[in-house]
Amino acid sequence: MDDKKNIILAVLLTAAILFGWPYVSHYFFPAANPPATKIEGGKTTPVAAPGTDTADGPGTIRDRAIVLKESPRVPIRTPKLTGSINLRGARIDDIVLPTYRETIDKDSPAVRLYSPSGTQDAYFAGFGWQGEGLKTPNKNTVWTAQGSALTPTSPVTLTWNNGAGQLFEIRLSVDQNYMISAAQKVSNSGEGAVGVKPYSYISRTGIPKDPDTWTIHVGPMGVFNGAANYDVNYKNLDEGPSTQSFQSKGGWIGFTDKYWLSALVPGADADFAGQFRKGAGTQYQADAALGSTMLAPGKAATQTIRLYVGAKEVKTLQAYERDGVKLFDRAIDWGWFYWFEQPIFALLHWLFETLGNFGVAIICLTFVVRAIMFPVAQRQFASMAAMRAVQPKMKALQEKYKDDKPRLQQEMMALYKTEKVNPLAGCLPIFIQIPIFFALYKVLMLTIEMRHQPFVLWIKDLSAPDPLHIFNLFGLLPFTPPSFLAIGVLALLLGISMYFQFKLNPAQMDPMQQQIFSIMPWMMMFIMAPFAAGLLVYWITNNCLSMAQQWWLYRKHPVLSTASATK
C-alpha cells in the first residue's frame, strides 16, 4: 500500500513540476533570447528578427526613408553611432548602432535605436526651453547648423534667433562611445530681463518586445538621489497616474531595454526635476528639467546635459560611472545578487577575451567553480560514506518500528546523533550551486556581451535555446515542436548526464525519495530545455565534472563505491 502511495505521490509531483513550471519560470526566469537559428531540412539557417507594429491607428506609420528626407539634417558619424540630427525641432531622432546586428545573419541590418516621429517604433530625444516673457523654440522650429557633421572631433552648434532679442544655441558634441553632450545657451540682448529654464526629453512610441519581469526590468528607469529606481513601468503609467515625478541631485532618467539604454544625464551635482509621462495611445516620455535662470540684458547662461543612447556594455557603463554618472551600471538590472553576479561576469568575460569562444569560456568557468567547491564536495562524499556505513542500523530500526512512525523518527534522530552523521549534508553543494546558476543565468540574459555568441556546430547563439529538437528529428521533419516538447540535444545530454550522476550516488533509504530521484533527470530535461544554451552547457559540464570527482573519490572510499554499485 505504501509503495502505491509513493508512486502516486511521485506521479503527482512530476505532473505539478512539468505543468506548473512554465508559469513559475515565466515570473521568475524570463525566456531566453528568441532563437537565433532554426534547423530546416537538416540545415542551420538564421531566424529573421521579429517585427512590431506600434502604430496608434491605421495610416499613422510612414516610411522611415521618406520621413528622414523631409527635414534638414546633420549627419552623426562615430565608431559606435551613425544617424543624423533633425534640424526641425532640434531632435536626435535617427540613431543606428553599426557594431550590433539584428540577427546573426551576416547580411542582417544594424540595430536601429532611434527613429523619427511618425515612423514605426518612433523613438527620439530633444532639447528646449521654458520661458517667462520670451518666445522659445518649439518642435517646428528650424535651426541653423554650424558644422557639417557630428563626430568625436567635430562638434555641431545649432542656433535660432527668436527675433525679440534672445539667441538660443545648442552645442552638441559626442565621444567615442554613446554619450552626446548638449550645452544649452541663451543670450539676452533684449531690453528687459527674461527667465529661462532648459529641459530635455526622450519620447518613444510603443512598448518594446523585451518582457518586463520580476528579474529583468524593461521600461522607465532612473537614478534619483543616489538610488536606482525600478518601480515605474509601462503598466503603471497606463493604469495611472499617467505622470510620475522625481526631484534629484545628480543621477539620470530614461528608458532601458534588455540590451539598450536611452538616458538623460544632468551634471553630477545638478538639481533637476525628472518625470515619466504617458501620452496618447502608446506614447511615453521621460523629461529632465534643470534650474531656471533670470537673464538681465546683455547676459548669457549655459547649462549642459548629456544623452546616452546605445548599448548597455558593462565596461562602458562602468567607465561613465567612474566619470561621475551615479550608479550608471545599474541600468543593467543585476538585482539583489549584484555583488555576486559582477565577479561571475568579470571572470567569464575575461575567459572569453582570452580564449575567443564563449562556450569554451563557460566550460572553463565551470572548472573554476568546481575547483573552488572541491573541499565542499569532499565533505559531501564523506557524509555519504558515513550515511552508507549506518544504513544497516537504519534498516534494522525501520523493521523494528515499522508500525510506529513517531518512535521510528525519534530513534533515527538518536542514531544520527550517536553516529555523528547529517543526512542533509549531501544537499549543501546543491544549495551552493543555486546562486551560481542564478548568477550565470542573469549574466547570460542581461549582458549584451553574451548576445549572439556562438559555440560549436549548430549552437550559433549561447543566449538563445538550443535550436536542434529531437521531436522533429533534428529539423528533418517540417514542423516546430511546441515549447513543452522543444527538447534539444543539449537538454537530452543534460538528462542523461544527470541520470548517470544520480546512479553514482548511494541509494536513498526512503522509497519515495528513490522514485523522485529516478525521474528527476528527465523532469530537469523538460524544465531546462527552453533555457539559454549557455546555461545547459554549464550544467552538463558540471554534471560531467561531478561524475569524474565521484569516480576519483570512490577510489579513496571503497566502501562507498561498493555500496553504490549494489543499488
C-alpha positions in Angstrom: 0.0 0.0 0.0 2.8 2.4 0.9 4.6 1.7 -2.4 1.4 2.5 -4.3 1.0 5.7 -2.3 4.6 6.6 -3.1 4.1 6.0 -6.8 1.0 8.2 -6.9 2.8 11.0 -5.0 5.7 10.8 -7.3 3.5 11.0 -10.4 1.6 13.9 -8.9 4.8 15.7 -8.1 6.1 15.1 -11.6 3.0 16.5 -13.2 3.0 19.5 -10.9 6.5 20.3 -11.8 6.1 19.8 -15.6 2.9 21.7 -15.9 3.4 24.2 -13.2 6.9 25.1 -14.0 6.1 27.2 -17.1 4.0 29.6 -15.0 6.7 29.8 -12.3 9.5 30.3 -14.7 7.6 33.0 -16.7 7.5 35.1 -13.5 11.0 34.3 -12.0 13.0 33.3 -15.1 12.1 35.1 -18.3 12.5 33.2 -21.5 15.9 33.1 -23.2 16.5 35.3 -26.2 14.5 34.4 -29.4 16.1 31.6 -31.3 19.0 32.9 -33.4 18.8 29.9 -35.8 16.4 27.2 -36.9 17.0 23.8 -38.4 15.2 23.0 -41.7 15.9 20.0 -43.8 19.0 19.4 -41.7 20.4 22.8 -42.4 21.0 25.7 -39.9 19.5 29.0 -41.1 19.3 32.3 -39.2 15.9 33.4 -37.9 14.8 36.9 -39.0 14.2 39.5 -36.3 10.5 39.8 -35.4 8.8 43.0 -36.4 6.4 45.0 -34.3 3.7 47.4 -35.3 3.4 50.2 -32.7 1.0 52.4 -34.7 -1.7 54.2 -32.7 -4.1 53.7 -35.6 -4.4 52.9 -39.3 -2.4 55.1 -41.6 -0.2 56.7 -38.9 3.0 54.9 -39.8 5.1 56.3 -42.7 8.1 55.0 -44.4 11.3 56.0 -42.5 13.3 56.8 -45.6 10.7 59.3 -46.7 10.4 60.9 -43.3 14.1 61.3 -42.9 14.3 63.2 -46.2 11.5 65.7 -45.2 13.6 67.8 -42.9 17.1 69.3 -43.0 19.7 67.1 -41.2 23.2 67.0 -39.9 24.9 63.5 -40.0 26.3 61.7 -37.0 29.4 59.6 -37.5 31.2 57.9 -34.7 32.7 54.4 -34.3 29.6 53.2 -32.4 26.8 55.6 -33.6 25.6 56.6 -37.0 22.5 58.6 -37.9 21.5 62.3 -38.1 20.3 65.3 -36.2 16.9 66.7 -37.2 17.2 70.5 -37.5 13.4 70.8 -37.3 12.8 70.8 -33.6 16.5 70.1 -32.6 15.8 66.4 -32.3 18.2 63.5 -32.3 15.8 61.0 -34.0 18.0 58.9 -36.2 20.4 56.6 -34.4 21.8 53.3 -35.6 24.3 51.1 -33.8 26.7 49.8 -36.5 28.5 47.4 -34.2 25.4 45.4 -33.4 23.2 43.4 -35.8 19.5 42.4 -35.5 20.3 38.7 -36.1 23.4 36.5 -36.6 22.9 36.6 -40.4 26.0 38.3 -41.9 23.6 40.4 -44.0 21.4 41.4 -41.1 20.8 45.2 -40.7 22.4 47.1 -37.9 20.3 47.7 -34.8 18.3 50.9 -35.0 17.6 52.6 -31.7 16.1 55.9 -32.7 13.5 56.6 -35.4 11.7 59.8 -36.3 8.1 60.7 -35.2 5.5 59.1 -37.4 7.6 56.0 -38.3 7.5 52.6 -36.9 8.9 52.3 -33.4 9.3 56.1 -33.2 12.0 56.9 -30.5 13.9 60.2 -30.2 15.4 62.8 -27.9 15.1 66.6 -28.0 16.2 69.8 -26.2 14.3 73.0 -25.4 13.5 75.8 -23.0 10.6 77.0 -21.0 10.5 80.8 -20.6 8.9 83.8 -19.0 8.4 86.8 -21.1 10.1 85.5 -24.2 9.4 83.4 -27.3 11.0 79.9 -27.1 11.7 77.4 -29.8 9.2 74.5 -30.4 9.0 71.2 -32.3 8.5 73.0 -35.6 11.4 75.4 -35.2 14.0 75.0 -37.9 17.5 75.5 -36.5 20.7 76.6 -38.3 23.7 74.3 -38.0 27.3 75.3 -37.7 29.3 72.2 -38.6 28.9 69.7 -41.4 28.8 66.5 -39.2 28.8 65.5 -35.6 31.9 63.4 -34.9 34.1 62.8 -31.9 36.5 65.5 -33.2 33.9 68.0 -34.6 31.0 69.3 -32.6 27.9 70.9 -34.1 26.2 74.1 -32.9 22.5 74.7 -33.6 21.3 78.3 -33.4 18.0 80.1 -33.5 17.1 83.7 -33.0 13.6 84.5 -31.8 13.7 88.0 -33.3 13.0 89.5 -29.9 16.5 89.9 -28.6 17.2 86.3 -27.5 19.6 83.9 -29.2 19.3 80.2 -28.5 22.2 77.8 -29.0 22.7 74.0 -28.6 26.3 72.9 -28.9 26.4 69.2 -29.5 29.5 67.0 -29.0 29.9 63.2 -28.9 32.6 60.9 -27.6 33.9 57.6 -29.0 31.1 55.6 -27.3 27.5 56.5 -26.8 27.4 59.8 -24.9 26.2 63.0 -26.6 26.6 66.3 -24.7 24.2 69.2 -25.2 25.3 72.7 -23.9 22.1 74.8 -24.0 22.9 78.5 -24.1 20.6 81.6 -24.1 22.0 85.1 -24.8 19.8 88.0 -23.9 20.3 91.2 -26.0 16.8 92.5 -25.3 15.8 95.5 -23.2 14.4 93.5 -20.2 15.3 90.5 -18.1 13.9 87.1 -19.1 13.6 83.8 -17.3 14.8 80.7 -19.0 14.6 77.0 -17.9 16.3 74.4 -20.1 14.8 71.0 -20.4 15.3 67.8 -22.4 13.2 64.8 -23.1 13.2 61.3 -24.6 10.0 60.2 -26.3 9.1 56.7 -27.5 6.1 55.1 -29.1 5.1 51.5 -28.3 6.2 49.0 -25.7 9.4 47.1 -26.6 9.2 43.4 -27.3 11.6 42.6 -24.4 9.4 41.5 -21.5 9.5 43.4 -18.2 9.7 40.7 -15.5 10.4 40.2 -11.8 14.1 39.6 -12.6 14.7 41.8 -15.6 13.4 45.4 -15.6 12.5 46.9 -19.0 10.9 50.3 -19.2 11.2 53.7 -17.5 14.1 53.9 -15.1 16.3 56.4 -13.4 18.7 57.0 -10.5 17.4 59.7 -8.1 19.4 60.9 -5.1 21.8 58.1 -5.2 19.3 55.2 -5.5 18.3 53.2 -8.6 14.5 53.2 -9.2 12.9 50.3 -11.0 9.4 50.9 -9.6 7.9 52.6 -12.7 6.9 50.5 -15.7 4.7 51.0 -18.7 1.8 49.3 -16.9 2.0 51.8 -14.1 1.7 54.7 -16.5 -1.1 53.1 -18.4 -3.2 52.4 -15.3 -2.4 55.7 -13.7 -1.3 58.1 -12.5 -0.1 58.9 -16.0 2.7 61.2 -14.7 5.3 60.3 -12.0 7.7 62.9 -10.9 11.1 62.9 -9.1 13.4 65.6 -7.6 17.0 64.7 -7.6 20.6 66.0 -7.1 22.6 64.3 -9.8 21.5 60.9 -11.3 19.8 60.2 -14.6 16.5 59.3 -16.2 15.4 57.4 -19.3 14.2 54.1 -20.8 16.0 50.8 -20.5 15.5 47.8 -22.8 17.1 44.5 -22.3 20.3 45.5 -24.1 19.8 49.2 -25.0 19.6 52.4 -22.9 18.5 55.9 -23.7 19.1 58.2 -20.7 19.3 61.9 -19.9 22.3 62.6 -17.6 22.4 66.0 -15.8 25.6 67.1 -14.1 26.7 65.1 -11.1 25.8 67.9 -8.7 23.0 69.4 -10.7 19.5 69.7 -9.3 16.9 68.5 -11.8 13.2 67.7 -11.9 12.5 64.4 -13.7 9.3 62.8 -14.7 7.8 60.0 -16.7 4.6 60.7 -18.7 2.1 58.7 -20.6 0.8 60.4 -23.8 -1.8 59.5 -26.3 -2.0 55.8 -27.4 1.3 54.1 -26.6 3.4 57.2 -26.3 5.7 57.6 -23.3 8.2 60.3 -22.4 11.0 60.9 -19.9 11.7 64.6 -19.0 14.6 66.3 -17.2 14.3 70.0 -16.4 17.2 72.0 -15.0 17.0 75.0 -12.8 15.6 78.3 -14.1 17.8 81.4 -14.6 16.9 85.2 -14.8 18.9 86.8 -17.6 19.5 90.5 -17.4 20.0 92.4 -20.7 23.5 91.7 -22.1 23.8 88.4 -20.1 24.0 84.8 -21.2 23.6 81.4 -19.4 24.7 77.9 -20.4 23.6 74.6 -18.8 24.7 71.2 -20.0 23.0 67.9 -20.0 24.2 64.6 -21.6 22.3 62.0 -23.6 23.3 58.4 -23.5 21.9 56.4 -26.5 23.4 53.0 -27.1 24.2 49.5 -25.9 24.5 48.6 -22.2 28.1 47.4 -22.3 29.2 46.7 -18.8 32.7 48.2 -19.1 31.3 51.3 -20.9 28.7 51.9 -18.2 31.3 51.4 -15.5 33.7 53.9 -17.2 30.9 56.6 -17.2 30.2 55.8 -13.6 33.8 56.4 -12.7 33.5 59.6 -14.6 30.7 60.8 -12.2 27.4 59.3 -13.5 26.0 57.8 -10.4 25.1 54.1 -10.5 25.2 54.1 -14.2 25.9 50.3 -14.4 22.5 49.7 -12.6 20.9 50.3 -16.0 21.6 46.6 -16.1 19.2 45.1 -13.6 21.6 42.9 -11.7 19.2 42.6 -8.8 19.9 41.5 -5.3 23.0 39.4 -6.2 24.8 42.3 -7.8 27.9 41.6 -5.6 28.0 38.0 -6.8 27.0 38.4 -10.5 29.6 41.1 -11.2 32.6 38.8 -10.4 30.9 36.0 -12.4 30.6 38.3 -15.4 34.1 39.7 -15.0 35.7 36.2 -14.9 33.5 34.9 -17.7 34.3 37.9 -19.9 38.0 37.7 -19.2 37.9 34.0 -20.1 36.1 34.8 -23.4 38.6 37.5 -24.3 41.4 35.1 -23.6 40.0 32.0 -25.3 37.9 33.6 -28.0 34.9 31.3 -27.6 32.1 31.9 -25.2 31.1 28.3 -24.9 34.7 27.3 -24.1 34.7 30.2 -21.6 31.6 28.8 -19.9 33.2 25.4 -19.7 36.4 26.9 -18.1 34.2 28.8 -15.7 32.6 25.5 -14.6 36.1 24.1 -14.0 36.9 27.1 -11.8 33.7 26.8 -9.8 34.2 23.0 -9.3 37.8 23.7 -8.1 36.6 26.2 -5.6 33.9 23.8 -4.4 36.2 20.8 -4.2 36.5 20.9 -0.4 32.8 21.1 -0.1 32.4 18.1 -2.4 34.9 16.2 -0.2 32.7 16.8 2.8 29.7 15.7 0.9 31.2 12.4 0.0 32.5 11.8 3.5 28.9 12.4 4.6 27.7 9.9 2.0 30.2 7.3 3.3 29.1 7.9 6.9 25.4 7.5 5.9 26.2 4.3 4.0 28.0 2.9 7.0 25.0 3.3 9.3 22.4 2.1 6.7 22.3 -1.5 8.2 21.3 0.1 11.6 18.8 2.3 9.9 17.2 -0.7 8.2 17.0 -2.5 11.5 15.2 0.4 13.1 12.8 0.6 10.2 11.9 -3.1 10.6 11.7 -2.8 14.3 9.4 0.3 14.4 7.6 -0.1 11.0 4.3 0.3 12.7 5.3 3.2 15.0 6.3 6.1 12.8 6.8 8.7 15.7 9.1 6.2 17.5 11.0 5.5 14.3 11.7 9.2 13.7 12.9 9.5 17.3 15.2 6.5 17.1 16.6 7.7 13.7 17.4 11.1 15.1 19.2 9.5 18.1 21.1 7.3 15.7 22.2 10.3 13.6 23.4 12.0 16.8 25.2 8.9 18.1 27.0 8.2 14.8 27.6 11.9 14.2 26.1 12.0 10.7 24.0 14.6 9.0 21.5 13.3 6.3 21.2 16.8 4.8 25.0 17.3 4.4 24.9 16.0 0.9 22.5 18.8 -0.1 25.0 21.5 0.6 26.7 21.6 -2.8 23.2 21.8 -4.4 22.3 24.9 -2.4 25.7 26.4 -3.2 25.1 25.8 -6.9 21.8 27.6 -6.9 23.2 31.2 -6.6 26.0 30.3 -9.0 23.4 29.1 -11.5 21.2 32.1 -11.0 24.2 34.5 -11.4 25.2 32.8 -14.7 21.5 32.9 -15.8 21.4 36.7 -15.1 24.7 37.3 -16.9 23.6 35.3 -20.0 20.2 37.1 -20.0 21.3 40.6 -19.2 24.7 41.4 -20.6 25.0 42.3 -24.3 28.5 40.8 -24.3 26.8 37.4 -24.4 24.4 38.3 -27.2 24.7 36.3 -30.4 27.9 34.5 -29.2 28.4 31.1 -31.0 29.8 27.9 -29.5 30.3 25.0 -31.9 28.4 23.3 -34.8 24.7 24.2 -34.6 25.0 26.4 -31.5 25.1 29.9 -33.0 23.8 31.9 -30.0 24.5 30.8 -26.4 22.0 33.2 -25.1 19.1 31.5 -27.0 17.7 28.0 -26.7 19.1 25.0 -28.5 17.5 25.0 -32.0 18.1 21.3 -32.7 15.0 19.5 -31.5 14.7 15.7 -31.2 10.9 15.6 -31.7 11.2 16.9 -35.3 14.2 14.6 -36.0 16.6 17.5 -35.7 14.9 19.6 -38.3 14.4 16.9 -40.9 10.6 17.0 -40.3 8.9 20.2 -41.4 7.4 21.4 -38.1 8.5 23.1 -35.0 7.5 21.3 -31.8 5.5 23.2 -29.1 7.6 24.7 -26.3 6.9 22.0 -23.8 8.3 19.4 -26.3 11.1 21.5 -27.7 13.7 19.1 -26.3 17.1 19.9 -27.8 20.3 17.9 -28.0 21.7 19.8 -25.0 18.6 19.2 -22.9 18.9 15.5 -23.7 22.6 15.4 -22.8 21.6 17.2 -19.5 19.1 14.5 -18.6 21.5 11.7 -19.5 24.4 13.2 -17.5 22.2 13.8 -14.5 20.8 10.3 -14.7 24.3 8.7 -14.6 25.3 11.2 -11.9 22.4 10.1 -9.7 23.3 6.4 -10.4 26.7 7.0 -8.8 25.1 8.3 -5.6 24.2 5.9 -2.7 20.6 4.7 -2.9 18.1 6.6 -0.8 16.5 4.7 2.1 13.1 6.2 1.5 11.3 4.5 -1.5 9.6 7.8 -2.2 12.9 9.6 -2.4 14.3 6.8 -4.7 11.4 7.3 -7.1 11.7 11.0 -7.1 15.5 10.8 -7.8 14.9 8.3 -10.6 12.6 10.7 -12.5 14.3 13.9 -11.6 16.8 13.8 -14.5 14.0 13.6 -17.1 12.0 16.3 -15.4 15.0 18.6 -15.5 15.4 17.8 -19.2 12.0 19.2 -19.9 12.4 22.1 -17.4 15.8 23.2 -18.7 15.1 22.8 -22.5 13.7 26.4 -23.0 16.7 28.0 -21.2 19.7 29.6 -22.9 22.1 27.1 -24.4 24.9 28.5 -22.4 23.2 27.5 -19.1 22.8 24.0 -20.4 26.5 23.9 -21.4 27.4 24.9 -17.9 25.1 22.3 -16.2 26.2 19.5 -18.5 29.9 20.3 -17.8 29.2 20.5 -14.1 27.5 17.1 -14.2 30.4 15.5 -16.0 32.9 17.0 -13.6 30.8 15.8 -10.7 30.9 12.3 -12.0 34.7 12.5 -12.5 35.1 13.7 -9.0 32.8 11.0 -7.7 34.8 8.3 -9.5 38.0 9.7 -8.1 36.6 9.9 -4.6 35.2 6.3 -4.8 38.7 5.1 -5.3 39.5 6.8 -2.0 36.4 5.4 -0.3 35.9 1.8 -1.5 33.0 1.2 1.0 31.0 4.0 -0.7 31.9 2.7 -4.2 30.8 -0.9 -3.3 27.6 0.4 -1.8 26.8 2.4 -4.9 27.4 -0.5 -7.2 25.0 -2.7 -5.3 22.0 -0.4 -5.8 
